[in-house]
């Protein structure tokens, strides 16, 4: 589509269509993101036996104070529903990676904590995961491209209401 389309009666439609360069950038980004996510998730599964969701939970808890977080706070940080996270935590708990405890200051809330097995799993998985991220993405970019990408992602996240350092 061009930037302006003429309708049936000859009036210019002012919708802001993507030009060729914008379309190429957008479609390229979408294809790259899908393939990159898939490749890194496959590498993670092969290298550590963890799913991408497992890794996200474990790494967020690993970064949290005392390796624990309120279920609702963790869900918000991960952009998951509390229900989805609760179901996933139940499966991870069955594997001994995390425990769910009652929240001391709120009887309705729950706290999720890493177990020793969970902490070991994330510590063992992280080096190979970072290597996959490097091999499939970071090492393909120049320092300038990385700086530009950081600027772009921070700007988009600011517009969307996200923090630049999360995720």
KAPEFEN-V357896 format. One line per field, one symbol per residue. phi: phi as a letter, one per 30 degrees, with the letter a starting at -180 (. if undefined). burial: b if it has 24 or more other C-alpha atoms within 12 Angstrom, else e. Layout:
# KAPEFEN-V357896
phi: ???
burial: ???
This chain:
# KAPEFEN-V357896
phi: .ddbccddcidddcdcdddeddddddddddddedddeddddddddddbicdededdddddddddehhbadedddddddicdddededddeddddcidbbcbdddcadddbccbdcedddddddddeeddddddddcbeddcdeddddddeddddddddddicddccj
burial: eeeeeeeeeeeeeeeeeeeeeeeeeeeeeeeeeeeeeeebbebbeebbebbbbbbbbbbbbbeeeebbbbbbebbebbeeeeeebbebbeebbeeebbbbbeeeeeeeebbbbbbeebbebbeebbebbeebbeeeeeeeeeeeeeeeeeeeeeeeeeeeeeeeeee
